[in-house]
Amino acid sequence: MDLSICSLLYGDHRDLALRCLGSLTLSGVSGIQSDVRDIRVGMNKVCGGTRAYVELWASKVSESCDFPVITFERLGSFRPTKYPMMRRMFWYPGRALGDYVMWFDDDSYVVPRRHSPQS
């Protein structure tokens, strides 16, 4: 499998960014890293706290995994919209998307798998 994981963050919602990106880390993405081509994080007019968190998170994930984390930021729009950023993330020059794409808006996240007790 060749998977690109994409997430789009917006505005002054650091709590949503923490939950969304943190859930990717906690979900064991490093355990499937041979299947992950890259992670792409878009930021539409985010606050400084969110930007700092994304930069730290991206650095740590890139260091611990065998794939890059690519960040995209839109600063100058009064109305930052989802689909222009999505297109920019999908058609990044020099790096095609994986065969499969997993998309997360900032209010979505991965729920950890619960292991049932062995009988």
N, C-alpha and C positions, 0 to 999 in steps of 0.2 A: 504494500500500500504506500502511496505517496500523498501525504496529507499536509495541507496548509491550514493553520488555525488563525482566524482573523477576529479581532475584537475592535469595536468602535466605542470610544468614551466621549462624553459630552459634558461641558459646563463645570459647575462647582459641585461635583458629586464624587469626592474622593472616596467616600464610603462604598459607592457602587463599584468603583475601579478596584478597590481592595478586595471586595468580595468576588468580582468576576475573574480578575487575573490571579488572585490567590487560589481560587478554586481550580484553576488550570494546574497550578503547581501542586496542590494537594491531591489532585486526581491521579497523580502518577504519570504525568506526561513524560517525565524522564525515563519511565519504564517502557515506553513505547517509542523512544526517540529514534529508533531505526526506521520508523514509519513516518516521522514528521519531517517535512521538507523545510518549513519555517513557521514562525509565528509573526503575524503582522498586527500591530496595534496602531489604530488611528485615533487622533485626539482632535476633536472639534472644540475650539475655544475653551480649553480646560483651565482650571485654576492652578496656581503655582504648586500647591500641595499634591495635586494629582500628577502634574508633570514630573515632580521630583520622585514620587513613588514609581511611576512608569520607568523612568530612567534607571533607578536602582534595581527594580524588578527585572528589566530587560538585561541589564548587565549581569546579574546573578544567574539568570536562566541561560544566557549565552555562554557563560563560563562553565556551567555544570552540564550542559547538553551539547550534542553534536550538530546543532542547527542554529541558524541565526535568528535573532529577534529584530525585526525591522519596524521602526516607528515612523509615523507620518503625523504631521501637525498642520492644522489650518488656523491661522491667527487673524487674518485681516477681514473677515466677513462679519457683517452685522447679523446675517442669517446663515450660520453654518448648517449645511444640510447633509443628510446621511448619504444620499446616492452619489454625489460627486466624490466624496471621500472614499466610498466603497469602490467606485471605478478606479480611482487613483491607487488604492491598495491592490486591486485585482490585476491591473495592468502596469505593474512596476517595471520600468525598463531594465532589461538584462536579467530578470529573474521571474520566470513563469510560475504561475500557481501550481500546486500539486494537482494530481488527478482528482483528489477529493478535497472539499473545502468544508470546514466547520466554522460557522459564523456565530459570534456572540455580540449582542448589544450590551451596553454597560449594565443593564438591569437583569441580565441572564447569567447563569453560572452553572457549574457542574456540581451535582450532589454526590458526595462520596458514596461509593458502593458499601453497603453494609453486608458483612459476612455473617451468614447464619451459623449458629453453633453446630458442630458436628455431632451426630448422635452415635 
